[in-house]
């Protein structure tokens, strides 16, 4: 799928699976070996690459007796695919780390006098030293008076 300038989603665009498959083929130089490493049937892998070539309108692989090698267009795609796949991996790691950081936190239960003296400064300092932690200095709630 691909975004059209109108904002509509179009079918028949490159997807991450195709990029992963293509990169593995280039790295192994052999479609059968790549299929084994990817745990994919060789005909299915070949179909994905043919679809990719059709979508892009270029030949991506030169087939020869020793296996396959990328064409000039294939080499360009391989280099970009590696960048894209690295970016996806890094994005997944960063998002997961950010999610873990959101769950981390410290709640400080301080008396009113202590909060007034150092509470705000303590929170500011802890945010500078440990920016991934959420800090919150809370004053204890007063118990309602007994009647």
C-alpha positions as CSV (number, residue, x, y, z in Angstrom):
1,X,0.0,0.0,0.0
2,X,1.1,3.5,-0.7
3,X,-0.2,7.0,0.2
4,X,-1.3,9.0,-2.8
5,X,-0.9,12.8,-2.6
6,X,-4.7,13.0,-2.1
7,X,-4.3,11.2,1.2
8,X,-5.8,7.9,-0.1
9,X,-4.0,4.6,0.5
10,X,-3.0,2.8,-2.7
11,X,-2.4,-0.9,-3.2
12,X,0.7,-2.4,-4.8
13,X,3.5,-0.8,-3.0
14,X,6.7,-2.1,-1.4
15,X,6.2,-3.7,2.1
16,X,8.7,-4.5,4.8
17,X,8.4,-8.3,4.2
18,X,9.5,-7.8,0.6
19,X,12.4,-5.7,1.7
20,X,13.5,-8.3,4.2
21,X,13.2,-11.1,1.7
22,X,15.1,-9.1,-1.0
23,X,17.9,-8.2,1.4
24,X,18.3,-11.8,2.5
25,X,18.5,-12.9,-1.2
26,X,21.2,-10.3,-1.9
27,X,23.1,-11.3,1.2
28,X,23.1,-15.0,0.5
29,X,23.3,-14.7,-3.3
30,X,20.9,-17.6,-3.6
31,X,17.1,-17.7,-3.5
32,X,16.9,-21.3,-2.2
33,X,19.3,-20.6,0.6
34,X,17.5,-17.3,1.5
35,X,14.2,-19.2,1.5
36,X,15.6,-21.7,3.9
37,X,17.0,-19.0,6.2
38,X,13.7,-17.2,6.1
39,X,11.6,-20.3,6.6
40,X,9.6,-19.6,3.5
41,X,8.9,-21.8,0.5
42,X,11.2,-21.0,-2.4
43,X,8.3,-20.5,-4.8
44,X,6.6,-18.0,-2.4
45,X,9.9,-16.1,-2.1
46,X,10.3,-16.0,-5.8
47,X,6.7,-14.7,-6.2
48,X,7.4,-11.9,-3.7
49,X,10.5,-10.8,-5.6
50,X,8.7,-10.9,-8.9
51,X,5.9,-8.8,-7.4
52,X,8.5,-6.3,-6.1
53,X,10.1,-6.1,-9.6
54,X,6.7,-5.6,-11.1
55,X,5.7,-2.9,-8.7
56,X,9.0,-1.0,-9.3
57,X,9.1,-1.7,-13.0
58,X,12.7,-2.8,-13.0
59,X,14.7,-6.1,-12.8
60,X,16.3,-6.4,-9.4
61,X,18.3,-9.6,-9.7
62,X,20.6,-11.1,-12.3
63,X,20.2,-14.8,-12.3
64,X,23.3,-16.9,-13.2
65,X,24.7,-20.3,-12.6
66,X,26.2,-19.4,-9.2
67,X,22.9,-18.0,-8.0
68,X,21.8,-14.3,-8.1
69,X,23.3,-10.9,-7.8
70,X,21.7,-7.5,-7.7
71,X,21.3,-5.4,-10.8
72,X,22.3,-1.7,-10.5
73,X,18.7,-1.0,-9.5
74,X,18.7,-4.0,-7.2
75,X,21.9,-2.7,-5.4
76,X,20.2,0.7,-4.9
77,X,17.1,-1.1,-3.4
78,X,19.3,-3.3,-1.3
79,X,21.1,-0.3,0.3
80,X,17.9,1.5,0.9
81,X,16.2,-1.7,2.2
82,X,19.0,-2.1,4.8
83,X,18.6,1.5,5.9
84,X,14.8,1.1,6.2
85,X,15.0,-2.2,8.1
86,X,17.6,-0.7,10.5
87,X,15.4,2.3,11.0
88,X,12.4,0.1,11.7
89,X,14.4,-2.0,14.2
90,X,15.7,1.2,15.9
91,X,12.2,2.7,16.0
92,X,10.8,-0.5,17.6
93,X,13.6,-0.4,20.3
94,X,13.1,3.3,21.0
95,X,9.3,3.1,21.3
96,X,9.6,0.0,23.6
97,X,12.2,1.9,25.7
98,X,10.0,5.0,25.9
99,X,7.1,2.8,27.0
100,X,9.2,1.3,29.8
101,X,10.3,4.8,30.9
102,X,6.7,5.9,31.1
103,X,6.0,3.2,33.6
104,X,9.0,4.1,35.8
105,X,8.4,6.6,38.5
106,X,9.0,7.6,42.0
107,X,6.4,8.9,44.4
108,X,7.8,10.7,47.4
109,X,5.6,11.0,50.5
110,X,6.8,14.0,52.3
111,X,5.6,15.9,55.3
112,X,4.3,19.4,54.8
113,X,7.3,21.0,56.4
114,X,9.8,18.9,54.5
115,X,7.9,19.6,51.2
116,X,8.0,23.3,51.8
117,X,11.7,23.2,52.7
118,X,13.2,20.9,50.0
119,X,10.4,19.1,48.2
120,X,10.3,21.2,45.1
121,X,14.1,21.4,44.8
122,X,14.3,17.6,45.4
123,X,11.9,17.0,42.5
124,X,13.7,19.4,40.2
125,X,17.1,17.9,41.0
126,X,15.8,14.3,40.5
127,X,14.4,15.3,37.1
128,X,17.8,16.7,36.1
129,X,19.7,13.7,37.3
130,X,17.2,11.0,36.2
131,X,15.1,12.5,33.3
132,X,13.6,9.1,32.5
133,X,11.9,8.9,35.9
134,X,8.7,10.7,36.7
135,X,8.9,12.2,40.1
136,X,6.1,13.6,42.2
137,X,6.3,15.1,45.7
138,X,3.0,14.8,47.5
139,X,1.8,16.2,50.7
140,X,-0.1,13.8,52.9
141,X,-3.8,14.3,52.8
142,X,-5.3,15.4,56.1
143,X,-7.6,13.0,57.8
144,X,-11.1,14.4,58.3
145,X,-11.8,15.5,61.8
146,X,-13.7,13.1,63.9
147,X,-17.1,14.3,65.0
